[in-house]
Amino acid sequence: MQWYNYVAAFFAGAFLVNFVPHFVKGVCGDKFPSPFAKPPGKGLSSPMTNVLWGLLNLVIGYVLLGYGHICRQYPAAVVVFFAGVALLSVMMANNFQKKDKE
């Protein structure tokens, strides 16, 4: 595999984990921070904005899955994929824990 397949695997994990909170909060009808809020990432966006942002993340993550060759045949790609999931999960938890305190 080429180096860019590993980059695709990492970002596939990151985009797919970012899909979850935006989509879930959106379909539940809750406002939630997004890059389109004011200020970006700190203010609250509408549920529809979050659903659409979540779906865009899902599509990008799905496309990157193919380029990342994430399967048993390439175990290193699987590890890099889950590194992307873990890193963005920790970053999101750290960022979003502050959303109700500001």
Secondary structure, DSSP 4 states (H G I P E B T S, - for coil): --HHHHHHHHHHHHHHHHHHHHHHHHHTT--EE-TTSSSTTTSEEPHHHHHHHHHHHHHHHHHHHHHHT-STT-HHHHHHHHHHHHHHHHHHHHHHTTTTT-
